[in-house]
Amino acid sequence: MITELNTREFYKCKSLLNEKGNLEVKGVIEGVNPGRIFVDNSDSPKTGLIWLDNNDGFFFIGDEENKVFNTCINDFVDKIITPEAKKLQENYFIGIGNHPGWNKTIEKIFEHRPLKMTNQRVYELEKSNYREKNNPSIWTRIQSF
């Protein structure tokens, strides 16, 4: 069974992250980016699905060979994700693995659905190219009148 974690429980998913995985995923778990997390076990998750709040996709995290999660995910997508996504006028399920092991698993668990694989461009800032003077100031507090 797949259940949704409360935001106060997101920390339970830190061990499921791939160090070189997507930063948005880490941001959701850290509480910096908004999103929702669904897991196989709310006490001790092994596998999870993160729904980015900007509706930019769903990230699979953790153990890609978790049979309990992989067996339940299609039903979960049909009964929970699809109706909620339709309310938001989302017509696609963009599933992305947080590590390369998920690629084959995603193909296998969703093989009965029409799938389209695309490449994603990921940019990395080299530390030697970073210049602190490029950091703009951002107002974080506004005085009320």
C-alpha contacts under 8 A as a table, 3 or more apart, distances in Angstrom:
res1	aa1	res2	aa2	distance
1	M	40	D	6.05
1	M	41	N	7.70
1	M	68	V	7.34
1	M	69	F	7.13
1	M	72	C	6.28
2	I	38	F	6.27
2	I	39	V	5.39
2	I	40	D	4.72
2	I	41	N	7.03
2	I	69	F	6.89
2	I	72	C	6.96
2	I	73	I	7.52
2	I	76	F	7.18
3	T	38	F	5.33
3	T	39	V	5.55
3	T	40	D	6.55
3	T	41	N	7.15
3	T	42	S	6.73
4	E	36	R	7.33
4	E	37	I	5.76
4	E	38	F	4.24
4	E	39	V	6.34
4	E	42	S	7.61
5	L	8	R	7.92
5	L	9	E	5.89
5	L	10	F	6.58
5	L	36	R	7.48
5	L	37	I	5.71
5	L	38	F	6.02
5	L	39	V	7.15
5	L	42	S	6.45
6	N	9	E	5.32
6	N	10	F	6.89
7	T	10	F	5.35
7	T	31	G	7.46
7	T	36	R	7.65
8	R	11	Y	7.29
9	E	12	K	5.85
10	F	13	C	5.76
10	F	14	K	7.66
10	F	28	V	7.87
10	F	29	I	5.13
10	F	30	E	7.28
10	F	31	G	7.65
10	F	37	I	7.21
11	Y	14	K	5.55
11	Y	29	I	6.03
11	Y	30	E	6.83
12	K	15	S	7.24
12	K	43	D	7.87
12	K	44	S	7.00
12	K	45	P	6.97
13	C	16	L	5.26
13	C	17	L	7.13
13	C	29	I	6.74
13	C	45	P	6.70
13	C	48	G	7.77
14	K	17	L	5.70
14	K	26	K	7.87
14	K	29	I	6.72
15	S	62	G	7.85
16	L	46	K	6.88
16	L	47	T	7.02
16	L	48	G	7.96
16	L	61	I	5.80
16	L	62	G	4.24
16	L	63	D	7.51
17	L	21	G	6.99
17	L	26	K	7.27
17	L	61	I	6.23
17	L	62	G	6.41
17	L	98	N	7.17
18	N	21	G	4.93
18	N	61	I	7.77
18	N	62	G	7.87
18	N	98	N	6.23
18	N	99	H	6.12
20	K	99	H	7.85
21	G	25	V	7.69
21	G	98	N	5.13
21	G	99	H	6.22
22	N	25	V	5.57
22	N	26	K	6.89
22	N	98	N	6.49
23	L	26	K	5.06
23	L	27	G	6.07
24	E	27	G	4.85
24	E	28	V	6.29
24	E	33	N	6.78
24	E	52	L	7.74
25	V	28	V	5.23
25	V	29	I	6.46
25	V	50	I	7.06
25	V	52	L	7.68
25	V	59	F	7.20
26	K	29	I	5.18
26	K	30	E	6.04
27	G	30	E	5.04
27	G	31	G	6.04
27	G	32	V	4.89
27	G	33	N	4.85
27	G	34	P	7.92
28	V	31	G	5.08
28	V	32	V	5.86
28	V	33	N	4.54
28	V	34	P	5.65
28	V	35	G	5.68
28	V	36	R	7.69
28	V	50	I	7.98
28	V	52	L	7.57
29	I	32	V	7.66
29	I	33	N	7.91
30	E	33	N	7.62
31	G	34	P	6.84
33	N	53	D	7.87
34	P	52	L	6.77
34	P	53	D	5.30
34	P	54	N	7.93
35	G	50	I	6.87
35	G	51	W	5.58
35	G	52	L	4.56
35	G	53	D	4.32
35	G	54	N	7.84
36	R	50	I	5.67
36	R	51	W	5.11
36	R	52	L	6.64
36	R	53	D	7.06
37	I	48	G	6.75
37	I	49	L	5.74
37	I	50	I	4.51
37	I	51	W	6.34
38	F	48	G	5.47
38	F	49	L	5.12
38	F	50	I	6.39
39	V	42	S	6.24
39	V	45	P	5.86
39	V	46	K	7.54
39	V	47	T	5.82
39	V	48	G	4.19
39	V	49	L	6.38
39	V	69	F	7.82
40	D	45	P	5.78
40	D	46	K	6.68
40	D	47	T	5.88
40	D	48	G	6.45
40	D	68	V	7.16
40	D	69	F	5.51
41	N	44	S	5.51
41	N	45	P	4.61
41	N	46	K	7.13
42	S	45	P	5.81
45	P	48	G	7.06
46	K	62	G	5.79
46	K	63	D	5.88
46	K	66	N	7.43
47	T	60	F	7.51
47	T	61	I	5.76
47	T	62	G	4.46
47	T	63	D	5.20
47	T	64	E	7.10
47	T	66	N	6.80
47	T	69	F	6.79
48	G	60	F	5.84
48	G	61	I	5.14
48	G	62	G	6.31
48	G	69	F	8.00
49	L	58	F	6.38
49	L	59	F	5.52
49	L	60	F	4.65
49	L	61	I	6.17
50	I	58	F	5.40
50	I	59	F	5.02
50	I	60	F	6.52
50	I	61	I	7.61
51	W	55	N	7.06
51	W	57	G	6.20
51	W	58	F	4.63
51	W	59	F	6.67
52	L	55	N	5.47
52	L	56	D	5.95
52	L	57	G	5.92
52	L	58	F	6.36
52	L	59	F	7.94
53	D	56	D	7.39
55	N	90	E	7.71
56	D	94	I	7.51
57	G	93	F	6.75
57	G	94	I	4.78
57	G	95	G	6.11
57	G	96	I	7.25
58	F	93	F	7.23
58	F	94	I	5.90
58	F	95	G	4.88
58	F	96	I	6.10
59	F	95	G	5.90
59	F	96	I	4.81
59	F	97	G	5.56
59	F	98	N	6.15
60	F	64	E	7.95
60	F	95	G	7.15
60	F	96	I	6.12
60	F	97	G	4.77
60	F	98	N	5.81
60	F	102	W	7.25
61	I	64	E	7.52
61	I	97	G	6.55
61	I	98	N	5.38
61	I	99	H	7.59
62	G	98	N	7.84
63	D	66	N	5.59
64	E	70	N	7.87
64	E	101	G	6.54
64	E	102	W	5.51
64	E	105	T	6.36
65	E	70	N	7.46
65	E	105	T	7.40
66	N	69	F	5.55
66	N	70	N	6.09
67	K	70	N	5.03
67	K	71	T	5.81
68	V	71	T	5.38
68	V	72	C	6.40
69	F	72	C	5.28
69	F	73	I	5.99
70	N	73	I	5.40
70	N	74	N	7.81
70	N	109	I	6.51
71	T	74	N	7.20
71	T	109	I	7.73
72	C	75	D	5.67
72	C	76	F	6.20
73	I	76	F	4.93
73	I	77	V	6.05
74	N	77	V	5.11
74	N	78	D	6.22
74	N	109	I	7.48
74	N	110	F	7.30
75	D	78	D	5.10
75	D	79	K	6.02
76	F	79	K	5.29
76	F	80	I	5.46
76	F	81	I	6.68
77	V	80	I	5.62
77	V	81	I	4.64
77	V	82	T	5.81
78	D	81	I	6.28
78	D	82	T	5.39
78	D	83	P	7.55
79	K	82	T	6.47
79	K	83	P	6.77
80	I	83	P	5.98
80	I	84	E	6.47
81	I	84	E	5.32
81	I	85	A	5.90
82	T	85	A	5.06
82	T	86	K	6.05
83	P	86	K	5.18
83	P	87	K	6.44
84	E	87	K	5.20
84	E	88	L	6.66
85	A	88	L	5.07
85	A	89	Q	6.28
85	A	90	E	5.05
85	A	91	N	7.15
86	K	89	Q	4.71
86	K	90	E	5.34
86	K	91	N	6.57
87	K	90	E	7.49
95	G	106	I	7.64
96	I	102	W	7.78
96	I	103	N	7.83
97	G	100	P	6.48
97	G	101	G	7.45
97	G	102	W	4.81
97	G	103	N	6.30
97	G	106	I	7.78
98	N	102	W	7.20
99	H	102	W	6.06
100	P	103	N	5.66
101	G	104	K	6.61
101	G	105	T	7.15
102	W	105	T	5.00
102	W	106	I	5.87
103	N	106	I	5.38
103	N	107	E	6.43
104	K	107	E	5.07
104	K	108	K	6.16
105	T	108	K	5.02
105	T	109	I	6.06
106	I	109	I	5.39
106	I	110	F	5.99
107	E	110	F	5.50
107	E	111	E	5.52
107	E	115	L	7.71
108	K	111	E	5.07
109	I	112	H	7.93
110	F	113	R	5.49
110	F	115	L	7.63
111	E	114	P	7.43
111	E	115	L	7.49
125	L	129	N	6.88
125	L	130	Y	7.10
126	E	129	N	5.35
126	E	130	Y	6.73
127	K	130	Y	5.23
131	R	134	N	5.80
131	R	135	N	7.93
132	E	135	N	5.63
133	K	136	P	7.85
139	W	142	I	7.22
